[in-house]
Amino acid sequence: MALVANPILEVIPDFAGNAYAGIHVDLQAATNQTKEEVVTHLSDTWNADHNARIAEWNQDQEAEAKVLAEAERARITQEDAECAQHEAEAEREHLEAEKKKPKMNGFNEVSSVGDYLTPCPAQYAIQKLTNFEYIELWYFSPESCRDALKSLHLIAENDLSIMRTDDQLTLQPTSAFKALKAAIADHKLSFSIFL
């Protein structure tokens, strides 16, 4: 049976006092001992029991300390495992985020950027090609591509025109429907225009 109170704090009773007078008389009559011998015997018996209870108390305290230490070790181990799991999960999320980031190519200090834009046909010509309609060859000449680049800057990108497509009205950029004024008919083109 586990002890509730610490027996070390207990004080030996005064077996020689008046509270134990009735016990002295009974023990003297039963054992034929003197009062001093009965008091000594009672004190020795109490001390032996007290020492046994102290040993039991100390043993219980050691067992309880071991259980508490083991529980603390288990708690620390569990916390460490949870922390390691959270760190691994955070590392995995970080790696996934790194994978999703766009990768930049290396920077080459000796490379240069060209100052020439490759000319492309006017939006009008591209729209005609998309619709499989006839388009003059002049729209694909270098001169036409330069004119298209100039006119692209003159016409605002948010200028829209209404166009009818399959019985529906749609809004299209104005540049897609405006023919360039400098366009030359195919039969008037010279070969040198494309050189």
Backbone as CSV, one residue per row, in Angstrom:
resi,resn,N_x,N_y,N_z,CA_x,CA_y,CA_z,C_x,C_y,C_z
1,MET,0.839,-1.172,0.000,0.000,0.000,0.000,0.886,1.238,0.000
2,ALA,0.644,2.142,-0.957,1.454,3.344,-1.082,1.139,4.306,0.055
3,LEU,2.192,4.918,0.577,2.031,5.871,1.667,1.571,7.216,1.111
4,VAL,0.723,7.905,1.885,0.189,9.177,1.443,1.047,10.326,1.965
5,ALA,1.501,10.230,3.240,2.294,11.291,3.861,3.730,10.815,4.047
6,ASN,4.646,11.764,4.060,6.058,11.456,4.224,6.317,11.058,5.684
7,PRO,6.749,9.798,5.953,6.956,9.349,7.342,8.181,9.984,7.999
8,ILE,9.053,10.615,7.219,10.234,11.258,7.802,9.809,12.413,8.695
9,LEU,8.657,13.019,8.378,8.182,14.164,9.146,7.493,13.753,10.458
10,GLU,7.272,12.457,10.660,6.595,11.990,11.876,7.549,12.091,13.079
11,VAL,6.974,12.382,14.231,7.745,12.494,15.486,7.357,11.330,16.393
12,ILE,8.368,10.758,17.067,8.119,9.609,17.946,7.220,10.039,19.114
13,PRO,6.188,9.243,19.407,5.309,9.592,20.529,6.056,9.494,21.877
14,ASP,5.517,10.191,22.844,6.098,10.138,24.208,5.480,8.951,24.932
15,PHE,6.139,7.780,24.778,5.604,6.543,25.391,5.697,6.563,26.907
16,ALA,6.498,7.435,27.465,6.625,7.522,28.928,5.561,8.431,29.524
17,GLY,4.795,9.136,28.709,3.799,10.091,29.192,2.545,9.416,29.711
18,ASN,1.624,10.272,30.243,0.382,9.793,30.846,-0.580,9.198,29.819
19,ALA,-0.452,9.593,28.538,-1.357,9.080,27.519,-1.186,7.577,27.334
20,TYR,0.002,7.053,27.645,0.275,5.617,27.461,0.316,4.874,28.794
21,ALA,-0.159,5.458,29.869,-0.107,4.841,31.207,-0.895,3.535,31.236
22,GLY,-2.059,3.485,30.617,-2.865,2.260,30.601,-2.150,1.140,29.859
23,ILE,-1.468,1.462,28.784,-0.736,0.461,28.016,0.443,-0.058,28.831
24,HIS,1.098,0.826,29.615,2.243,0.405,30.448,1.799,-0.653,31.442
25,VAL,0.673,-0.395,32.090,0.177,-1.306,33.110,-0.129,-2.666,32.494
26,ASP,-0.816,-2.674,31.342,-1.183,-3.930,30.698,0.057,-4.712,30.261
27,LEU,1.048,-4.028,29.649,2.255,-4.695,29.174,3.127,-5.176,30.338
28,GLN,3.187,-4.397,31.422,3.963,-4.830,32.595,3.370,-6.104,33.186
29,ALA,2.018,-6.177,33.230,1.355,-7.345,33.794,1.520,-8.556,32.878
30,ALA,1.519,-8.345,31.536,1.584,-9.459,30.597,3.015,-9.972,30.430
31,THR,4.032,-9.088,30.544,5.397,-9.505,30.228,6.313,-9.527,31.436
32,ASN,5.853,-9.101,32.592,6.658,-9.028,33.799,7.895,-8.145,33.588
33,GLN,7.744,-7.001,32.905,8.826,-6.049,32.677,8.560,-4.796,33.485
34,THR,9.603,-4.014,33.672,9.457,-2.736,34.374,8.906,-1.697,33.398
35,LYS,8.537,-0.535,33.959,7.982,0.533,33.124,9.024,0.997,32.120
36,GLU,10.280,1.139,32.489,11.334,1.605,31.585,11.545,0.609,30.449
37,GLU,11.495,-0.685,30.764,11.664,-1.703,29.732,10.490,-1.670,28.741
38,VAL,9.257,-1.440,29.222,8.077,-1.349,28.355,8.204,-0.128,27.450
39,VAL,8.638,1.025,27.995,8.795,2.250,27.207,9.872,2.036,26.134
40,THR,10.986,1.388,26.532,12.062,1.119,25.580,11.565,0.187,24.481
41,HIS,10.801,-0.860,24.868,10.276,-1.803,23.889,9.308,-1.102,22.914
42,LEU,8.424,-0.243,23.421,7.495,0.510,22.574,8.268,1.440,21.613
43,SER,9.288,2.128,22.139,10.092,3.035,21.302,10.825,2.264,20.211
44,ASP,11.415,1.118,20.572,12.134,0.303,19.584,11.181,-0.207,18.492
45,THR,9.981,-0.652,18.924,9.006,-1.149,17.957,8.567,-0.027,17.015
46,TRP,8.314,1.155,17.587,7.906,2.290,16.756,9.027,2.671,15.788
47,ASN,10.256,2.725,16.278,11.390,3.092,15.413,11.578,2.093,14.275
48,ALA,11.427,0.793,14.556,11.569,-0.226,13.505,10.478,-0.033,12.441
49,ASP,9.243,0.185,12.887,8.151,0.408,11.947,8.365,1.709,11.177
50,HIS,8.855,2.745,11.877,9.099,4.040,11.246,10.174,3.917,10.169
51,ASN,11.249,3.214,10.477,12.329,3.025,9.495,11.838,2.220,8.281
52,ALA,10.981,1.220,8.511,10.428,0.437,7.398,9.546,1.318,6.516
53,ARG,8.751,2.193,7.140,7.895,3.088,6.361,8.718,4.131,5.605
54,ILE,9.817,4.589,6.184,10.700,5.531,5.478,11.313,4.843,4.258
55,ALA,11.768,3.608,4.419,12.340,2.862,3.292,11.292,2.662,2.196
56,GLU,10.062,2.339,2.599,8.976,2.165,1.617,8.680,3.489,0.912
57,TRP,8.646,4.592,1.696,8.410,5.913,1.126,9.487,6.266,0.088
58,ASN,10.744,6.034,0.458,11.852,6.336,-0.459,11.759,5.486,-1.731
59,GLN,11.400,4.236,-1.561,11.253,3.343,-2.717,10.117,3.825,-3.622
60,ASP,8.978,4.222,-3.025,7.851,4.743,-3.798,8.246,6.024,-4.535
61,GLN,9.008,6.895,-3.841,9.438,8.157,-4.458,10.371,7.894,-5.643
62,GLU,11.289,6.925,-5.486,12.192,6.577,-6.585,11.419,6.009,-7.778
63,ALA,10.453,5.128,-7.502,9.644,4.542,-8.573,8.835,5.630,-9.281
64,GLU,8.264,6.550,-8.489,7.481,7.634,-9.078,8.380,8.558,-9.907
65,ALA,9.592,8.810,-9.406,10.533,9.657,-10.157,10.925,8.976,-11.469
66,LYS,11.115,7.653,-11.439,11.445,6.922,-12.671,10.297,7.004,-13.669
67,VAL,9.058,6.834,-13.180,7.884,6.913,-14.065,7.778,8.315,-14.663
68,LEU,7.971,9.350,-13.838,7.908,10.720,-14.329,9.021,11.008,-15.332
69,ALA,10.224,10.494,-15.048,11.343,10.702,-15.964,11.083,10.002,-17.291
70,GLU,10.536,8.793,-17.221,10.224,8.051,-18.448,9.136,8.777,-19.243
71,ALA,8.119,9.297,-18.535,7.056,10.044,-19.210,7.623,11.313,-19.851
72,GLU,8.549,11.978,-19.156,9.181,13.185,-19.705,10.019,12.845,-20.930
73,ARG,10.772,11.746,-20.868,11.564,11.307,-22.028,10.644,10.984,-23.210
74,ALA,9.521,10.298,-22.926,8.574,9.966,-23.996,7.979,11.238,-24.600
75,ARG,7.662,12.224,-23.735,7.112,13.483,-24.220,8.135,14.226,-25.089
76,ILE,9.378,14.265,-24.637,10.438,14.940,-25.403,10.665,14.221,-26.729
77,THR,10.668,12.881,-26.689,10.846,12.110,-27.922,9.712,12.385,-28.893
78,GLN,8.483,12.436,-28.387,7.333,12.711,-29.239,7.413,14.125,-29.813
79,GLU,7.790,15.103,-28.966,7.932,16.474,-29.454,9.016,16.565,-30.523
80,ASP,10.137,15.860,-30.299,11.216,15.859,-31.287,10.744,15.247,-32.600
81,ALA,9.981,14.147,-32.507,9.467,13.501,-33.719,8.502,14.435,-34.456
82,GLU,7.615,15.103,-33.710,6.677,16.040,-34.330,7.428,17.215,-34.957
83,CYS,8.444,17.708,-34.248,9.239,18.825,-34.775,9.958,18.397,-36.055
84,ALA,10.537,17.192,-36.034,11.227,16.691,-37.231,10.237,16.521,-38.381
85,GLN,9.035,16.044,-38.075,8.023,15.873,-39.110,7.618,17.230,-39.690
86,HIS,7.422,18.230,-38.807,7.065,19.570,-39.282,8.197,20.157,-40.122
87,GLU,9.434,19.953,-39.689,10.576,20.469,-40.454,10.666,19.791,-41.817
88,ALA,10.446,18.464,-41.837,10.490,17.743,-43.114,9.369,18.225,-44.033
89,GLU,8.187,18.449,-43.466,7.061,18.934,-44.264,7.334,20.349,-44.782
90,ALA,7.908,21.190,-43.931,8.248,22.555,-44.366,9.308,22.522,-45.453
91,GLU,10.292,21.634,-45.310,11.343,21.503,-46.329,10.748,21.019,-47.645
92,ARG,9.819,20.048,-47.556,9.170,19.530,-48.757,8.354,20.625,-49.445
93,GLU,7.618,21.423,-48.652,6.844,22.529,-49.226,7.773,23.564,-49.851
94,HIS,8.912,23.811,-49.188,9.880,24.770,-49.729,10.428,24.272,-51.060
95,LEU,10.748,22.968,-51.144,11.261,22.413,-52.394,10.215,22.476,-53.498
96,GLU,8.946,22.200,-53.144,7.879,22.290,-54.134,7.716,23.727,-54.616
97,ALA,7.820,24.683,-53.682,7.714,26.087,-54.066,8.882,26.484,-54.961
98,GLU,10.076,25.963,-54.656,11.244,26.255,-55.489,11.060,25.683,-56.893
99,LYS,10.440,24.489,-56.973,10.211,23.881,-58.288,9.239,24.718,-59.112
100,LYS,8.251,25.323,-58.442,7.238,26.085,-59.147,7.753,27.458,-59.583
101,LYS,8.811,27.947,-58.945,9.341,29.253,-59.314,9.947,29.179,-60.705
102,PRO,9.739,30.215,-61.478,10.363,30.207,-62.804,11.879,30.319,-62.663
103,LYS,12.558,29.531,-63.440,14.021,29.523,-63.393,14.546,30.565,-64.373
104,MET,15.475,31.356,-63.896,16.091,32.361,-64.755,17.355,31.781,-65.356
105,ASN,17.557,32.089,-66.598,18.788,31.656,-67.245,19.949,32.451,-66.686
106,GLY,21.130,31.892,-66.839,22.316,32.569,-66.349,22.545,33.879,-67.094
107,PHE,23.262,34.785,-66.472,23.536,36.088,-67.053,24.932,36.066,-67.652
108,ASN,25.002,36.397,-68.917,26.278,36.434,-69.617,26.647,37.898,-69.835
109,GLU,27.706,38.349,-69.172,28.069,39.760,-69.219,28.612,40.188,-70.576
110,VAL,29.182,39.259,-71.313,29.797,39.630,-72.592,28.799,39.618,-73.736
111,SER,27.627,39.052,-73.530,26.650,39.033,-74.621,26.016,40.412,-74.758
112,SER,25.553,40.711,-75.956,24.934,42.010,-76.186,23.520,41.806,-76.713
113,VAL,22.737,42.845,-76.572,21.361,42.816,-77.038,21.306,43.593,-78.342
114,GLY,20.684,42.994,-79.317,20.601,43.646,-80.616,19.714,44.873,-80.568
115,ASP,19.960,45.794,-81.484,19.152,47.007,-81.547,18.235,47.006,-82.771
116,TYR,18.009,45.822,-83.311,17.199,45.707,-84.524,16.004,44.812,-84.239
117,LEU,14.813,45.305,-84.531,13.596,44.506,-84.404,13.272,43.873,-85.749
118,THR,12.994,42.608,-85.734,12.620,41.936,-86.973,11.245,42.413,-87.389
119,PRO,11.129,42.973,-88.582,9.821,43.478,-89.001,8.851,42.334,-89.289
120,CYS,7.597,42.582,-89.003,6.557,41.589,-89.300,5.411,42.272,-90.033
121,PRO,4.601,41.533,-90.728,3.521,42.136,-91.521,2.519,42.871,-90.649
122,ALA,1.735,43.721,-91.272,0.698,44.489,-90.579,-0.383,43.547,-90.048
123,GLN,-1.051,44.025,-89.023,-2.128,43.237,-88.411,-3.235,42.957,-89.433
124,TYR,-3.426,43.892,-90.346,-4.417,43.738,-91.412,-4.094,42.507,-92.267
125,ALA,-2.820,42.342,-92.635,-2.398,41.208,-93.460,-2.537,39.895,-92.688
126,ILE,-2.195,39.927,-91.431,-2.305,38.706,-90.609,-3.768,38.299,-90.469
127,GLN,-4.644,39.288,-90.286,-6.071,38.988,-90.172,-6.607,38.387,-91.468
128,LYS,-6.171,38.922,-92.604,-6.594,38.383,-93.900,-6.122,36.940,-94.054
129,LEU,-4.883,36.665,-93.663,-4.363,35.289,-93.741,-5.157,34.353,-92.832
130,THR,-5.506,34.842,-91.646,-6.283,34.022,-90.702,-7.628,33.656,-91.301
131,ASN,-8.216,34.571,-92.044,-9.529,34.331,-92.658,-9.415,33.662,-94.027
132,PHE,-8.184,33.294,-94.434,-7.929,32.654,-95.731,-8.416,33.524,-96.896
133,GLU,-8.151,34.818,-96.786,-8.531,35.754,-97.838,-7.275,36.167,-98.613
134,TYR,-7.516,36.696,-99.794,-6.416,37.153,-100.639,-5.764,38.383,-100.004
135,ILE,-4.441,38.436,-100.082,-3.695,39.582,-99.572,-2.577,39.897,-100.542
136,GLU,-2.318,41.182,-100.804,-1.278,41.580,-101.740,0.091,41.198,-101.193
137,LEU,1.028,40.869,-102.068,2.383,40.489,-101.671,3.143,41.632,-101.022
138,TRP,2.760,42.859,-101.364,3.471,44.016,-100.827,3.474,44.019,-99.299
139,TYR,2.419,43.482,-98.657,2.316,43.469,-97.194,3.431,42.638,-96.547
140,PHE,4.102,41.794,-97.320,5.175,40.957,-96.785,6.562,41.491,-97.155
141,SER,6.625,42.642,-97.807,7.918,43.232,-98.178,8.516,43.948,-96.971
142,PRO,9.852,44.137,-96.946,10.488,44.857,-95.828,9.929,46.263,-95.652
143,GLU,9.634,46.947,-96.744,9.088,48.304,-96.661,7.733,48.296,-95.965
144,SER,6.875,47.331,-96.309,5.555,47.224,-95.689,5.667,46.896,-94.201
145,CYS,6.599,46.038,-93.861,6.764,45.663,-92.446,7.222,46.866,-91.630
146,ARG,8.101,47.708,-92.200,8.523,48.924,-91.498,7.336,49.881,-91.333
147,ASP,6.542,50.021,-92.379,5.350,50.876,-92.296,4.372,50.347,-91.242
148,ALA,4.222,49.039,-91.173,3.314,48.434,-90.179,3.796,48.730,-88.770
149,LEU,5.112,48.692,-88.568,5.676,48.986,-87.253,5.410,50.441,-86.871
150,LYS,5.566,51.361,-87.846,5.297,52.772,-87.586,3.817,52.990,-87.282
151,SER,2.945,52.386,-88.073,1.511,52.600,-87.880,1.018,51.945,-86.592
152,LEU,1.701,50.912,-86.147,1.325,50.254,-84.887,1.451,51.224,-83.724
153,HIS,2.469,52.089,-83.791,2.657,53.061,-82.726,1.673,54.227,-82.846
154,LEU,1.161,54.477,-84.055,0.223,55.576,-84.253,-1.187,55.221,-83.826
155,ILE,-1.596,53.972,-84.049,-2.954,53.540,-83.709,-2.923,52.970,-82.294
156,ALA,-3.783,53.490,-81.468,-3.840,53.012,-80.087,-4.283,51.553,-80.060
157,GLU,-3.706,50.798,-79.137,-4.018,49.365,-79.065,-5.435,49.110,-78.581
158,ASN,-6.020,50.085,-77.893,-7.368,49.859,-77.381,-8.444,50.416,-78.310
159,ASP,-8.062,50.876,-79.525,-9.051,51.268,-80.532,-9.674,50.004,-81.114
160,LEU,-10.988,49.928,-81.047,-11.678,48.732,-81.510,-12.666,49.085,-82.623
161,SER,-12.887,48.127,-83.496,-13.879,48.262,-84.568,-14.879,47.127,-84.444
162,ILE,-16.100,47.388,-84.905,-17.135,46.361,-84.866,-17.037,45.547,-86.147
163,MET,-17.081,44.224,-85.992,-16.976,43.328,-87.148,-18.092,42.304,-87.058
164,ARG,-18.623,41.953,-88.226,-19.690,40.961,-88.258,-19.085,39.612,-88.640
165,THR,-19.296,38.606,-87.798,-18.790,37.272,-88.039,-19.902,36.273,-87.745
166,ASP,-20.328,35.531,-88.768,-21.365,34.502,-88.607,-22.605,35.046,-87.893
167,ASP,-23.163,36.104,-88.394,-24.370,36.724,-87.851,-24.187,37.224,-86.413
168,GLN,-22.970,37.516,-86.054,-22.696,38.070,-84.726,-21.777,39.263,-84.882
169,LEU,-21.939,40.227,-84.016,-21.072,41.401,-84.018,-19.980,41.200,-82.972
170,THR,-18.745,41.430,-83.372,-17.627,41.293,-82.443,-16.766,42.531,-82.521
171,LEU,-16.020,42.787,-81.470,-15.081,43.903,-81.429,-13.690,43.372,-81.735
172,GLN,-13.006,44.003,-82.666,-11.655,43.617,-83.069,-10.784,44.867,-83.062
173,PRO,-9.469,44.727,-82.879,-8.596,45.908,-82.943,-8.700,46.578,-84.313
174,THR,-8.694,47.905,-84.326,-8.834,48.669,-85.565,-7.710,48.349,-86.540
175,SER,-6.517,48.094,-86.032,-5.371,47.830,-86.906,-5.575,46.574,-87.745
176,ALA,-6.456,45.681,-87.334,-6.687,44.442,-88.077,-7.562,44.670,-89.310
177,PHE,-8.210,45.832,-89.421,-9.143,46.067,-90.532,-8.752,47.241,-91.415
178,LYS,-7.710,47.897,-91.051,-7.322,49.088,-91.798,-6.183,48.745,-92.747
179,ALA,-6.425,48.857,-94.017,-5.393,48.596,-95.032,-4.446,49.782,-95.074
180,LEU,-3.181,49.487,-95.288,-2.202,50.570,-95.389,-2.375,51.316,-96.709
181,LYS,-2.234,52.635,-96.679,-2.453,53.467,-97.866,-1.348,53.279,-98.895
182,ALA,-0.181,52.861,-98.441,0.960,52.738,-99.354,0.985,51.394,-100.072
183,ALA,-0.042,50.573,-99.898,-0.061,49.244,-100.513,0.023,49.353,-102.033
184,ILE,0.822,48.459,-102.639,1.026,48.442,-104.093,0.443,47.144,-104.628
185,ALA,-0.261,47.237,-105.736,-0.855,46.046,-106.348,0.250,45.087,-106.782
186,ASP,-0.071,43.799,-106.820,0.932,42.770,-107.129,1.579,42.991,-108.499
187,HIS,0.802,43.400,-109.494,1.352,43.518,-110.847,2.274,44.728,-110.988
188,LYS,2.260,45.678,-110.024,3.133,46.847,-110.075,4.398,46.657,-109.250
189,LEU,4.524,45.554,-108.556,5.686,45.307,-107.694,6.902,44.960,-108.523
190,SER,8.054,45.456,-108.087,9.316,45.034,-108.732,10.000,44.040,-107.798
191,PHE,10.851,43.271,-108.384,11.548,42.242,-107.597,12.490,42.881,-106.568
192,SER,12.984,44.049,-106.834,13.953,44.696,-105.962,13.337,45.105,-104.626
193,ILE,12.031,45.193,-104.540,11.380,45.534,-103.274,11.655,44.468,-102.213
194,PHE,11.777,43.227,-102.596,11.965,42.126,-101.647,13.426,41.861,-101.324
195,LEU,14.342,42.607,-101.911,15.770,42.405,-101.648,16.232,43.229,-100.497
